[in-house]
Amino acid sequence: MARRIAQFYKVSYGQFKEGYEDAFGGGEEEEIRKVYDGIKLPRRATAGSAGYDFFTPREITLKPGDTVKIPTGIRAEMDPDWVLKCYPRSGLGFKYRLQLNNTVGIIDSDYFYSDNEGHIFAKLTNDSREGKTVCLEAGEGFMQGIFVEYGITVDDCVTQTRNGGFGSTTKR
């Protein structure tokens, strides 16, 4: 039986608004509030699914070669020694070559406590070589996250803590 080791939450409205304006170049307060209120927490589609589907907060259209940064509005609290690994939804990768720009997103357990509330972002590129445009409706699944337990070496003695997002753990 699978262990229950994590919980998804929405980030605060202020944190989401900051990420939304950065990703999409602003927007009306009412529009951003409506998008925020419509955010769905990730969930599994079936009892046998390993991945939790993440949903687009708004409509997204990607022509071949286009890239978009998506503020999911989601954060994940998980037990220590676990990581959330994020991948594109299989069908989108297969049909459109839709890819995460960092190949696999790694969300560490201590990211939840960062200044940005552990806000999970995804950067996607439509790498279609067949001229296909990807159209994702608001609330459509685009990425899946899988929780995985990990180990460390016997001589590991790291005690530093995180305070940041992308690349923050290598800036020491």
Solvent accessible surface area in square Angstrom, and as a share of the most:
residue,aa,sasa,rsa
1,M,237,1.06
2,A,92,0.72
3,R,143,0.52
4,R,233,0.85
5,I,20,0.10
6,A,38,0.29
7,Q,92,0.41
8,F,16,0.07
9,Y,90,0.34
10,K,66,0.28
11,V,1,0.01
12,S,50,0.32
13,Y,34,0.13
14,G,47,0.46
15,Q,24,0.10
16,F,0,0.00
17,K,54,0.23
18,E,115,0.52
19,G,4,0.03
20,Y,1,0.00
21,E,63,0.28
22,D,96,0.50
23,A,26,0.20
24,F,45,0.19
25,G,70,0.68
26,G,22,0.21
27,G,44,0.42
28,E,126,0.56
29,E,95,0.43
30,E,144,0.65
31,E,75,0.34
32,I,0,0.00
33,R,103,0.38
34,K,155,0.66
35,V,21,0.12
36,Y,25,0.10
37,D,91,0.47
38,G,51,0.49
39,I,18,0.09
40,K,73,0.31
41,L,75,0.37
42,P,8,0.05
43,R,128,0.47
44,R,100,0.37
45,A,82,0.64
46,T,85,0.49
47,A,95,0.74
48,G,77,0.74
49,S,29,0.19
50,A,68,0.53
51,G,7,0.07
52,Y,63,0.24
53,D,18,0.10
54,F,1,0.00
55,F,27,0.11
56,T,3,0.02
57,P,12,0.08
58,R,80,0.29
59,E,100,0.45
60,I,9,0.04
61,T,70,0.41
62,L,4,0.02
63,K,127,0.54
64,P,54,0.34
65,G,59,0.57
66,D,57,0.29
67,T,62,0.36
68,V,22,0.13
69,K,64,0.27
70,I,0,0.00
71,P,0,0.00
72,T,2,0.01
73,G,0,0.00
74,I,3,0.02
75,R,48,0.17
76,A,2,0.01
77,E,56,0.25
78,M,14,0.06
79,D,65,0.34
80,P,105,0.66
81,D,73,0.38
82,W,35,0.12
83,V,13,0.08
84,L,0,0.00
85,K,58,0.25
86,C,3,0.02
87,Y,67,0.25
88,P,28,0.18
89,R,85,0.31
90,S,83,0.54
91,G,36,0.35
92,L,21,0.10
93,G,25,0.24
94,F,186,0.78
95,K,120,0.51
96,Y,52,0.20
97,R,96,0.35
98,L,1,0.01
99,Q,70,0.31
100,L,8,0.04
101,N,78,0.40
102,N,94,0.48
103,T,103,0.60
104,V,42,0.24
105,G,9,0.08
106,I,91,0.46
107,I,19,0.10
108,D,49,0.25
109,S,19,0.12
110,D,57,0.30
111,Y,15,0.06
112,F,18,0.07
113,Y,152,0.58
114,S,7,0.04
115,D,116,0.60
116,N,36,0.18
117,E,44,0.20
118,G,1,0.01
119,H,0,0.00
120,I,1,0.01
121,F,33,0.14
122,A,5,0.04
123,K,102,0.43
124,L,0,0.00
125,T,28,0.16
126,N,0,0.00
127,D,42,0.22
128,S,13,0.09
129,R,178,0.65
130,E,131,0.59
131,G,57,0.55
132,K,80,0.34
133,T,56,0.32
134,V,2,0.01
135,C,82,0.49
136,L,1,0.01
137,E,106,0.48
138,A,63,0.49
139,G,24,0.23
140,E,64,0.29
141,G,8,0.07
142,F,0,0.00
143,M,2,0.01
144,Q,38,0.17
145,G,0,0.00
146,I,49,0.25
147,F,34,0.14
148,V,57,0.33
149,E,91,0.41
150,Y,97,0.37
151,G,67,0.65
152,I,121,0.62
153,T,91,0.53
154,V,160,0.92
155,D,116,0.60
156,D,62,0.32
157,C,114,0.69
158,V,114,0.66
159,T,121,0.70
160,Q,114,0.51
161,T,111,0.65
162,R,32,0.12
163,N,96,0.49
164,G,18,0.17
165,G,23,0.22
166,F,147,0.61
167,G,45,0.44
168,S,18,0.12
169,T,68,0.39
170,T,119,0.69
171,K,158,0.67
172,R,146,0.53
